[in-house]
């Protein structure tokens, strides 16, 4: 039966990759595939070994390597950023269509623009976040948005990847990161590790789309696992994760007793070399990106709140909810395991912001596996439905609302089950593993 579970996982990855490539109801296939894998792991996952989980996870990554990135063109920007840095330039200061970087063009990244042709773009050209048909790089008229640790990763991969390979080097790197994270989780619990390593979502967004969020997920998970014994290292890992994608910084309240200042210092330190090189340009297009994505005024964010509130009130309520959850995490971290606090805090942040980019949910899948909270997988699934409904705020809101209902229902059921178990299975001295010494003379007359 465990073999059957692995076969289902591999088949799910194949089905998701090829349905996405062909456009055959990809979100339906992905949802069914993700649920099928979760069910077979839950039903037949007992007794899985670390090696078995890791091997199947590796096989699940292979289908994604057979196609160019499907869900987005981000990987082409990753390739470009790494190439620009190897050439001694800063991707924060120069845009992909800048003619001074023409010698870095190739037919894969720039199918409609050769190195000898002029794009008409210079460093002084006004920034325009639109795409250009001459290149596969998205937003080629603006500088990068990715933080320094992500940039270091792009550069290392670019160093060992021939130009003719296009995004393949990054796809292989992302697949290896996904497998490494599977191993890290499997050492904790092989059965739960399969929730990450065998997930069709991970196969689609790692080996295929090569999203850097896989690296963020690995660093976050490593931080949570090491936080009890090596809190300073955990803080450094969290700061590095924040320098891959900014979202991991939302987990700082869960590390309040575990050197959050070290995490922030690591994040800031990663920017220092770039600040020395390009000064205030180090932010790249990040402010413009946040504005374009509606984070500044809430116009296209918080889709659940959008079902009831106008943009102005939506933004305020979202901020209050985020602050409340941060305070709650700050106090709960003393009572709950870090994995549990990080899981619901990260998941709640996604439910509040409701991003339309589903790969933002990759760290949540890893945290759900680490915290043993599979209900949170509903949030990444909902983000795919929202991604497919871009421009239809009501559909996006309903997709995320359904995920929120699933999460809340699962939490409620679990709490009731635990409460009933405590009533019916009260611990007695004979079941504690400790000697019952209440009969000893020195205990007479004492109040216990």
Beta strands, then each sheet from edge to edge (+ up, - down):
end
